[in-house]
Amino acid sequence: MSNVGSAETLGHPSTPGRSVNLVGVLEERVGGLVDRYRGAQKSADELRSRLDAAEAEISALHARVEEADRLRGALRERVQVLIEQVCKLEESTPADENGEAPE
């Protein structure tokens, strides 16, 4: 048999005479990765929640813009009708020589 060391501990070349618990190091590193993963998942969930809220707000604003556009179009049509009525009234009213309607 060779003198390599056990599966759990090996001598580290940079620290002669000291052994490293590889299982402990692996557990520590995996534990750190699990913590980082859970933190990343939590951050992702929070960001998804914020994105959902932002999308809902954007949808509400979009609906308001569409309603404002619809109202603006209806108002434009009503104003156009009123302008046409005023023009017809002006045309049908006789004017005197100064461009004024008689009283």
LODOTI-492777 format. One record per residue: residue in one letter; x, z, y of N, C-alpha, C in turn. Coordinates in steps of 0.02 Angstrom, whole numbers, padded with zeros to 5 digits, always signed. Layout:
N
aXZYXZYXZY
...
END
This chain:
103
m+00041+00000-00059+00000+00000+00000+00043+00000+00062
s+00016-00029+00114+00054-00031+00176+00038+00030+00217
n+00079+00043+00264+00071+00100+00308+00041+00076+00374
v-00022+00049+00372-00054+00019+00430-00095+00070+00468
g-00124+00118+00435-00166+00168+00467-00236+00164+00438
s-00277+00212+00455-00345+00212+00429-00388+00163+00469
a-00449+00152+00446-00495+00107+00480-00517+00136+00547
e-00515+00202+00553-00539+00233+00615-00485+00242+00667
t-00424+00252+00646-00371+00264+00695-00311+00220+00681
l-00281+00195+00733-00221+00154+00727-00173+00175+00782
g-00111+00169+00769-00062+00183+00820-00062+00126+00871
h-00061+00143+00933-00061+00093+00986+00011+00078+01004
p+00030+00015+01008+00101-00001+01021+00127+00027+01087
s+00084+00033+01137+00108+00057+01201+00113+00133+01203
t+00085+00166+01154+00089+00239+01152+00113+00261+01083
p+00177+00255+01071+00203+00272+01004+00190+00346+00989
g+00172+00359+00928+00160+00427+00908+00088+00450+00921
r+00050+00413+00960-00020+00431+00973-00064+00382+00936
s-00120+00405+00912-00167+00361+00878-00230+00354+00920
v-00263+00297+00913-00323+00282+00951-00382+00282+00903
n-00436+00315+00921-00496+00316+00880-00536+00253+00897
l-00529+00201+00855-00560+00137+00869-00636+00141+00868
v-00664+00180+00823-00736+00187+00820-00761+00219+00884
g-00727+00268+00909-00746+00302+00971-00742+00254+01030
v-00689+00215+01032-00681+00166+01086-00737+00113+01082
l-00751+00090+01021-00804+00041+01012-00872+00071+01032
e-00885+00133+01011-00948+00166+01030-00953+00171+01106
e-00899+00189+01138-00899+00196+01211-00912+00129+01245
r-00880+00077+01221-00889+00011+01251-00960-00015+01238
v-00985-00008+01178-01053-00030+01162-01103+00010+01203
g-01092+00075+01208-01136+00117+01249-01137+00094+01321
g-01079+00076+01348-01075+00051+01416-01111-00015+01424
l-01103-00058+01374-01139-00122+01376-01214-00113+01372
v-01236-00067+01330-01308-00053+01324-01335-00027+01390
d-01298+00019+01422-01319+00045+01487-01323-00010+01539
r-01272-00054+01540-01273-00109+01587-01331-00157+01573
y-01345-00169+01509-01400-00213+01491-01466-00182+01513
r-01476-00118+01501-01538-00085+01522-01545-00086+01598
g-01491-00075+01633-01493-00078+01706-01510-00148+01730
a-01481-00199+01697-01496-00268+01716-01569-00285+01701
q-01595-00261+01644-01665-00272+01627-01711-00239+01679
k-01694-00178+01699-01734-00143+01749-01733-00181+01815
s-01674-00204+01835-01669-00243+01897-01708-00307+01892
a-01705-00340+01835-01742-00402+01825-01817-00389+01828
d-01839-00335+01798-01911-00318+01801-01933-00304+01872
e-01892-00268+01910-01908-00254+01980-01910-00318+02021
l-01862-00362+02009-01861-00426+02045-01921-00469+02026
r-01940-00469+01962-02000-00506+01941-02062-00479+01976
s-02066-00414+01980-02123-00383+02013-02125-00402+02087
r-02067-00400+02120-02063-00420+02190-02080-00494+02199
l-02058-00535+02153-02073-00607+02155-02148-00618+02147
d-02179-00583+02100-02251-00589+02091-02289-00570+02155
a-02267-00515+02186-02300-00494+02248-02289-00546+02304
a-02229-00573+02308-02215-00624+02359-02256-00687+02346
e-02262-00707+02283-02302-00766+02267-02376-00755+02283
a-02401-00694+02271-02470-00679+02289-02480-00682+02364
e-02431-00657+02402-02435-00659+02475-02433-00732+02499
i-02389-00772+02469-02384-00842+02488-02450-00878+02473
s-02480-00863+02416-02544-00895+02399-02598-00876+02450
a-02599-00812+02470-02648-00790+02519-02636-00825+02586
l-02573-00830+02607-02557-00864+02669-02574-00939+02665
h-02562-00969+02608-02579-01040+02599-02654-01050+02605
a-02692-01005+02576-02765-01009+02581-02788-01002+02654
r-02755-00957+02691-02772-00949+02761-02755-01011+02801
v-02699-01042+02786-02679-01104+02821-02729-01159+02806
e-02749-01165+02743-02799-01217+02725-02865-01204+02761
e-02886-01142+02765-02948-01125+02800-02942-01140+02875
a-02884-01123+02904-02873-01138+02975-02874-01213+02988
d-02843-01251+02943-02844-01324+02950-02915-01352+02945
r-02953-01325+02898-03022-01347+02890-03063-01331+02953
l-03054-01271+02979-03090-01251+03041-03068-01293+03101
r-03002-01307+03104-02976-01348+03158-03006-01418+03156
g-03013-01446+03096-03043-01512+03089-03116-01512+03109
a-03152-01460+03088-03223-01455+03106-03231-01447+03182
l-03188-01408+03212-03190-01398+03284-03174-01463+03321
r-03124-01499+03295-03105-01563+03326-03165-01611+03324
e-03201-01613+03268-03260-01657+03263-03314-01635+03313
r-03326-01570+03319-03377-01546+03366-03358-01562+03438
v-03294-01554+03455-03272-01569+03523-03279-01644+03536
q-03262-01685+03486-03269-01757+03494-03342-01776+03507
v-03388-01746+03469-03459-01759+03480-03480-01739+03550
l-03457-01681+03573-03473-01659+03641-03445-01706+03694
i-03384-01729+03684-03354-01777+03731-03396-01841+03733
e-03417-01865+03676-03458-01925+03673-03524-01914+03708
q-03555-01855+03700-03617-01840+03734-03608-01839+03810
v-03554-01809+03833-03540-01807+03905-03529-01877+03931
c-03493-01919+03895-03482-01988+03917-03548-02026+03922
k-03592-02016+03874-03657-02049+03876-03698-02025+03936
l-03695-01960+03948-03731-01933+04006-03704-01961+04071
e-03638-01966+04076-03608-01994+04136-03627-02067+04145
e-03630-02104+04092-03647-02175+04095-03721-02185+04114
s-03764-02141+04090-03836-02149+04102-03857-02120+04170
t-03816-02080+04202-03833-02051+04266-03811-02099+04321
p-03857-02119+04366-03836-02163+04420-03790-02127+04468
a-03741-02159+04491-03694-02129+04538-03701-02162+04606
d-03689-02125+04658-03691-02156+04725-03624-02190+04739
e-03614-02212+04797-03554-02251+04813-03490-02210+04807
n-03492-02145+04815-03433-02102+04811-03419-02080+04739
g-03457-02104+04691-03447-02085+04621-03482-02020+04604
e-03527-01997+04647-03561-01935+04634-03633-01950+04615
a-03660-01909+04572-03730-01918+04551-03776-01893+04605
p-03835-01927+04615-03882-01904+04667-03913-01838+04646
e-03933-01801+04697-03963-01734+04685-04036-01737+04684
END
